[in-house]
Amino acid sequence: MLRYHGRKYREATTPASWWDPIQQKLKQDPDYDLQDVFPDIRGSVVDGRLVHDDVPNFNSISSSLTDYTVLKFMREVPLSAFGDDLDLHNRFVGVNDIKRTKELAAAIAESNEITPLIVVVDAEGPYILEGGHRSSALYLLGAKALPAVVVIDEDDF
């Protein structure tokens, strides 16, 4: 199935081993709270990096989804939730995108700071709505988690 990742349609690659237990809980209990899956980060550090307060392109949520819930507080999302989709060569085809992501990774490594992403969760698992280059840069740096505003796509559950 093709899914929208940032501004590109790609084959979904959410690892079954990560999402399947959560999906089973949702089937058994439709009121299962996904807030428990993505812990809030009321502090300002994720995976050793200082998290900025601003969230770019927040209006893309309402532009992309019709019935949704934005989880309260910034959340920590494990990179393992995205499988190999964050690998540069799986995500980007243009040389400029790959170069830009490598430069961004170097800037993140130097500053040890990160701007939050926007992650949407639908019935098939999480995907990145905003922050594709940042997520791939974190992947290059070996990060284990990323900071994000997490949005539940209610139309898809």
JOKA-V272128 format. One record per helix or strand of 3 or more residues. SS is the DSSP state (@ for helix, = for strand). FROM is the first residue (numbers start at 1). TO is the last residue. If there is no record, write none. Layout:
ss->SS from->FROM to->TO
ss->SS from->FROM to->TO
This chain:
ss->= from->2 to->5
ss->= from->8 to->11
ss->@ from->16 to->28
ss->@ from->34 to->36
ss->= from->49 to->51
ss->@ from->60 to->64
ss->= from->68 to->70
ss->= from->75 to->78
ss->@ from->79 to->86
ss->@ from->88 to->91
ss->@ from->95 to->111
ss->= from->117 to->122
ss->= from->125 to->130
ss->@ from->132 to->140
ss->= from->145 to->153
ss->@ from->154 to->156
